[in-house]
Amino acid sequence: MALFTESLFFFVHEYFVFQEVIYQRALAIEMPYCDLNFNREFEMPIYYRNIQVGTRRVDFLVEEVVSVELKAIIKLEDVHLAQAINYLEAYNIEVGLLINFGSKSMEFKRLINTKYKQI
């Protein structure tokens, strides 16, 4: 896997201040320059008792192993952190990133799924 660091996100953060979708589009342009494979707005099924009950989309699934959730809000709240962790658990992804471009200084949280089950 290519080097996947905070600098990629800081580069985009310093460039402009817009809505979340603009940052998402900019990152989709930037990631190939870092030799990163990704899926944007990756839709994944949600199951209850082995029955699919819906789907959710993660902003990016990078290298098929890292979930990236983007925000463009003034301040991250506990609900945003809970949502990102919930995605990791629901999709059985070990590592996630929660990035907020909306605050004066970019917020970058690395999340670990403590319930991750290696298949």
N, C-alpha and C positions, 0 to 999 in steps of 0.2 A: 504494500500500500504506500502511496506517495505521502510525503510529509504533510500532515494535516494539523495546522497550528492556528492559534488565535490571530496571527498576522493576516491571514486571508480575510478574516472578518473585519479586522481593524482597517485594512486597506479600503474595503467597501464603505465602512462607516465614515471614514474621513472624507470620502468623495462627495457625499450629499446627505440631505435629511429629507426623507419622504415617507410614504406609507410602506407598510410591510411588503406589499407585492413588488414594489420597485427594488427593494433590497433583494428579494427573492430572485428577480430577473437578473440583477447585477451579479449575484453569486453564481447563477447558472452560466453566466458568461465567464466568470473568473475561475471556476473550479477546473475546467479543462486545461487552463494554463498551469495548474498545479498537478496535472496528470491524475486527477481524481475522477473516478467513475461514480455517477450518482443518478438517482431518479428524483425528479421534482414532483411535488404533490403526489407522493406515492400512496396509493389507496390500498389499505389492508383490511381484511375481514376481522370482525369482532365476534367471538363465540361465547355462548353460554351453554354449559353442559353439552359441548360438542355440536351445538346447533348454531349456525351463523345467524346473528341477530342484527347485524348491521355492518357498516364499514366506517372507517375514519381515515383521514389523510394526514400524513406527516409531511411537513414542508420539504424536507430532503431525506432520502436514505442514501448515505454515502458509503461506497465500497460494500454495500449490502450488509454492513455491520454497525453503522453509526446513524442514529436518528438525530436530525437537526430541526429544532423548532425555532422559528423566528418570531419576534415581536417588535413593534415600533410604537412603544408606549412610554409615558413619562417615567414610570417606575414598575418594576416587576413586583407582583404580589404573590402571596402563598398559593393562590388558586392557579397561577401560571406554572409554578413549580410542580404542583400536584398534577396538573394536566400532562406535563411532559413526562413525569415519572409514571403516570397511568399508561401512557402510550408505550413506554418501555416494557412495562409488565404485560400489557395486552398483546403486544407483538413479539414478546420474548426476545427483546434486543438488550444486549448487555450494557452498552454505553450510549449516552445521549448528550446533546449539547442544547442548551437553552440560551439564545442570543437575543438581547434587547438592543436595538439600534436607536430607540426613541429617547433614551436618557442622554444627558449632556456628555457623560462618559459611557461608552458602550459597556453593557453588562454581559458577562460571559460566564455561564455556569456549566460545569461538567457534571453529568449525572451518571450514577451507577445503579443498575437494576439488581438489587439484592436478592430478588426472586428468580433471577436468570437461570434457566435450565439448559445446559449444553446438550445439543441433540447429536 
